[in-house]
Amino acid sequence: MREQGLTKDELANLWQFPWPIMDVLIGGKSSIDLTELSIRSHDEAEAFLRAYGYDATNPEDLRQITAAKEEAIAFIEQQLLNPKEWQRGIKPPDEIINCEDPCLLLIWASNCDPSDLWRSHWSCAVLRVMHTIAHLEGVHRTIDMQAARAQIFARFQEYLKQDDDGKLWFGSPNARCELAAIEWKEVKSRNSIILKLLHKRDNVAETIYDYVGIRFITKNLSEAMLVVKMLHKHNIIVYPNAYPSRARNNLIDAQRFQIEIEGLRQKLQAGTLSAEAFRSAVTQISVEAPIVPATTSNPHSSSSYRAIQMTGRQLIKIQSAKLEWLFKLTQGQPAREPKLSSLMATVRDLVKHLPTAKDHRYDSAFFPFEVQILDLAAHQQAQSGDANHDRYKSSQVRAARKRVLSQVLETAKYSQT
């Protein structure tokens, strides 16, 4: 019996939903948290890969996929498992390690057969890390990281001066504050970026905002606010290019600080407080922000890490090797050989009308950077207390290990009992 042109089975199939994937599409779940895929054939796998951005029949795409798989397995071995676990056999089956057909990985990850769970779970684990690497590669191809760092840091360095006494100042000669120190964030290692992505819900490299980072350490709490003012005053962070959702302040109670500093300013301007007394009073302001729990955006941050954190973005411009030859053609000198001269003129006429040749000798893209501001007390606490980097990193590793390998580890535990 057919209903509106469909049999009962066809109608039932029409209204059968892939609920886990629906949860990714409209429920906010990350794709790497899926416990299995639903790809049953080689043709389905090829179609999936094409939609993802890779052609399984293209040798160059295959090379990239194979490289990602090898890097993913090495990352799991070196970062998420300890050597004894690997030696005990908690590692991908040889058929995954030696697999040259990415379609098979997708099919194996979709296999629910209880007799084949080990291969299925390992396929899922490897694919989770491969997906993360693919997103990372996309960002790194977009812009030169070293060039971005150099251009962003230059904007800060213009307003940093060290005097003859070795004191470090930030700002302009007539409006500046003394810093205890400034730290330039080291380039994140590739493994560090992959690890960070694996514990982020979105799991996309575009959501890492601290590839480039600067940390200001002030001598007292009040001067942390002065650094914020200087960043704005000198257009180092332009407020339309700031990320409001990324702003954090658990260092200083800004409202209480405003009340206290305005009161001191009024006394200074009224002449009831000398400049020397004003400066002394400013250094004594103690209005720490109340301690708040770690945010859901980064649950691995300790609530004891006290800082002002801001994220801005800067337009990075890099000379384009691809477009430079077009520009040179438009500027080229006539050749002495008449035929060659005529050919060059024709080519120049064609090229000069291309928008890229006329106006764009540079690749450009906005790139994010993070600024942290701490006073000396908060910085010392961060170095020695619950907020130190080693504990933060350990928390990340535990979260990534659980997210990538929970099924593998559960299967290994079950098989050993």
Number of C-alpha atoms within 10 A of each C-alpha: 7 10 9 6 9 12 12 12 10 13 14 11 10 10 8 9 10 10 9 16 17 12 14 15 12 8 10 11 16 16 19 21 15 15 16 21 19 16 21 15 14 15 11 15 20 20 17 17 16 13 10 10 11 17 17 20 11 9 10 12 14 17 13 13 22 19 13 21 25 15 17 23 21 13 18 21 17 13 16 18 16 12 12 9 12 14 9 9 10 20 19 22 14 9 11 22 15 12 14 15 15 19 21 20 23 26 20 25 25 20 20 14 9 8 9 11 17 20 20 27 27 25 25 26 26 26 22 21 24 23 21 22 25 16 16 20 14 13 14 11 9 11 18 14 16 10 13 23 21 12 15 21 17 13 16 17 10 13 17 17 17 12 8 7 6 8 12 16 19 23 21 15 10 6 11 17 19 20 22 16 15 16 11 13 15 11 15 12 10 11 15 15 18 23 22 20 24 27 22 20 17 16 21 20 22 14 12 17 17 18 18 23 20 19 19 24 25 25 18 21 25 21 21 23 19 18 21 19 14 19 19 13 14 15 12 20 24 14 14 9 14 18 15 12 8 13 14 15 16 19 24 22 14 16 10 14 20 12 10 16 16 11 11 19 15 12 14 17 11 10 10 12 16 13 13 9 12 17 13 11 15 18 13 12 15 15 16 15 17 11 12 11 10 14 12 10 11 13 16 18 21 20 15 19 21 27 24 21 18 20 22 23 21 19 14 21 17 16 12 13 11 12 16 15 13 21 19 12 17 19 11 12 11 13 13 9 9 10 10 12 14 14 14 18 18 11 14 19 13 11 17 17 11 12 9 16 19 14 10 16 19 16 16 15 15 14 20 25 23 23 22 21 26 28 24 18 14 21 21 12 15 19 13 10 15 16 20 18 15 11 15 15 16 12 16 23 20 12 19 23 20 16 17 25 20 15 19 23 18 11 15 16 11 9 9 6 5
